[in-house]
Amino acid sequence: MQRSTMTVLNAHFDGQQIVLDDPMPKGVPANARVRVLIEDEGPKPSSLEKIAKMAVRGKLPRDFSMQHKHYAKGTGRR
């Protein structure tokens, strides 16, 4: 009996088909059978929701007021 392995690849649905975001691992032959698991990741939190979550924890960084765009949106620091 051959053991199966599991590799997780990120993908998205473009409205017609599933499109891989990650490259296929080397060694996977053409026409290989694969199993697709649809997992709804839910909506991404808004910038305001991210800030509110940090504030509720009471762990706002000391430089938050000056670097709020960095913390909320992931932009570079000034």
Phi, psi and omega in degrees: 000130182271133178280140176267153176244158180239127175236132180263125176240138175279144180207171174218160178259120184270012181104340179230324182211166178276130182242125180289137173267335180255152178289150176292137180299147178296146177092356177276117184287156175301144180067017177294142178284134178228160177245132181251127178248120179272119182232111181285116180278353180076173181290147177283140180294146178285168178301320180295321178296322178297315180296316180299321180295319177295318183293321180297322179289345181071025183238047176289135178296153181301327182264020185301316184297327180273332186244027185302325179295323178297313183287324184276322187241356178078016178287167179294157177283155177277000000 
